Amino acid sequence: MIVKSNIKTLLCASVFIAIIFFTLTAGDTLAANFMVESTDVIVDQNGRRLQVTVPFKRIISLYGAHTENLFSLGLGKEIIGVSAHEDYPAEALQKPVFSYHDDPEKFLAARPDLVLIRPMIDRGYPQFVTRLEKSGITVVSLQPAALNEVYTYWEILGILTGRQQRALGLIEHFQHTAERLRVLASPIEVKKKVYFEAIHSKMKTFAPDSMAIFALETAGGMNIARDARPVRKTNIAFYGKERILSHAGEIDVYLAQYGAMNTPSIALIKNEPGFQAIKAVKNNEIYIVDEKVVSRPTMRLLIGIFEIGKILYPDVFDQESLGILKTQIGGKN
């Protein structure tokens, strides 16, 4: 009887621990898959289901990628506010600045009909989001991690704003231009093997289906960390120094993104203990690229493909091909 009682106690404790673990981690690991249900119904990343009967006309964007894509859809007038970290396009710098740290009354005073956020705001600032929604403001949370999600994301932005056809055209345009860039690298027989760093301090790389790896492989590079697994359904993957060094003799080029979450330098990478064994480090083949053109779901990902291609195969990705690229995306860089 004592044994049975102890087993029952252990089982109850295990269930209790599992419930606590599920509660603590659900916000990071169980985000809903955003989707397009029909031509006027979307589901965002927090599971909000929204039927769009009238396009939104007064939009506050709290993520630079949202802002950039709205401008790509020709919605400069509809954007009435942006986040504090905007830098592209130049017109975004002229818009009023908003933050999820602000008093919600600032948002209410601006009278937006839509506030575009990303999941980290939903998870980290639920009271702020709830206050907006209770005041009748529609909130939509989106941040794609993989390339196939980018296309759905652009389509959702089109539905929200009444620019469905333009969004579909954007997708087609992106795919066509990316294919032209891929064809540039396709004749290269010996492809360079690349380790692509996402976060240096934690030895993280990118998930195999991420935008950054799409850019790398479209440019003709071979991802050395094909066995990396994403962390909590993000585009980031833990790899670790031991696994990096296990490929030391194969890595032709060491790439690292530079941005808010990773601020590496060539010197930092060269002086990392153990990294002198890496072929790319010994040969000074270390390069830093802007995260905004390799990790953000915008048309500038095409620029990222070109920049990586120019690093890997400068004779192929030359000024002539850059001219073609700029023509394809409207001359912007």
Rosetta blueprint (number, residue, H / E / L):
1 M L
2 I H
3 V H
4 K H
5 S H
6 N H
7 I H
8 K H
9 T H
10 L H
11 L H
12 C H
13 A H
14 S H
15 V H
16 F H
17 I H
18 A H
19 I H
20 I H
21 F H
22 F H
23 T H
24 L H
25 T H
26 A H
27 G H
28 D H
29 T H
30 L L
31 A L
32 A L
33 N L
34 F L
35 M E
36 V E
37 E E
38 S E
39 T L
40 D L
41 V E
42 I E
43 V E
44 D L
45 Q L
46 N L
47 G L
48 R L
49 R E
50 L E
51 Q E
52 V L
53 T L
54 V L
55 P L
56 F L
57 K L
58 R L
59 I E
60 I E
61 S E
62 L L
63 Y L
64 G H
65 A H
66 H H
67 T H
68 E H
69 N H
70 L H
71 F H
72 S H
73 L L
74 G L
75 L L
76 G L
77 K L
78 E L
79 I E
80 I E
81 G E
82 V E
83 S L
84 A L
85 H L
86 E L
87 D L
88 Y L
89 P L
90 A H
91 E H
92 A H
93 L H
94 Q H
95 K L
96 P L
97 V E
98 F L
99 S L
100 Y L
101 H L
102 D L
103 D L
104 P H
105 E H
106 K H
107 F H
108 L H
109 A H
110 A H
111 R L
112 P L
113 D L
114 L E
115 V E
116 L E
117 I E
118 R L
119 P H
120 M H
121 I H
122 D H
123 R H
124 G H
125 Y L
126 P H
127 Q H
128 F H
129 V H
130 T H
131 R H
132 L H
133 E H
134 K H
135 S L
136 G L
137 I L
138 T E
139 V E
140 V E
141 S E
142 L L
143 Q L
144 P L
145 A L
146 A E
147 L H
148 N H
149 E H
150 V H
151 Y H
152 T H
153 Y H
154 W H
155 E H
156 I H
157 L H
158 G H
159 I H
160 L H
161 T H
162 G L
163 R L
164 Q H
165 Q H
166 R H
167 A H
168 L H
169 G H
170 L H
171 I H
172 E H
173 H H
174 F H
175 Q H
176 H H
177 T H
178 A H
179 E H
180 R H
181 L H
182 R H
183 V H
184 L H
185 A H
186 S L
187 P L
188 I L
189 E L
190 V L
191 K L
192 K L
193 K E
194 V E
195 Y E
196 F E
197 E E
198 A E
199 I E
200 H L
201 S L
202 K L
203 M L
204 K E
205 T E
206 F E
207 A L
208 P L
209 D L
210 S E
211 M H
212 A H
213 I H
214 F H
215 A H
216 L H
217 E H
218 T H
219 A L
220 G L
221 G L
222 M E
223 N E
224 I L
225 A L
226 R L
227 D L
228 A L
229 R E
230 P E
231 V L
232 R L
233 K L
234 T L
235 N L
236 I E
237 A E
238 F E
239 Y L
240 G L
241 K H
242 E H
243 R H
244 I H
245 L H
246 S H
247 H L
248 A L
249 G L
250 E L
251 I L
252 D L
253 V E
254 Y E
255 L E
256 A E
257 Q E
258 Y E
259 G E
260 A L
261 M L
262 N E
263 T L
264 P L
265 S L
266 I H
267 A H
268 L H
269 I H
270 K H
271 N L
272 E L
273 P L
274 G L
275 F H
276 Q H
277 A H
278 I L
279 K H
280 A H
281 V H
282 K H
283 N L
284 N L
285 E L
286 I E
287 Y E
288 I E
289 V E
290 D E
291 E H
292 K H
293 V H
294 V H
295 S L
296 R L
297 P L
298 T L
299 M L
300 R L
301 L H
302 L H
303 I H
304 G H
305 I H
306 F H
307 E H
308 I H
309 G H
310 K H
311 I H
312 L H
313 Y L
314 P L
315 D L
316 V L
317 F L
318 D L
319 Q H
320 E H
321 S H
322 L H
323 G H
324 I H
325 L H
326 K H
327 T H
328 Q H
329 I L
330 G L
331 G L
332 K L
333 N L
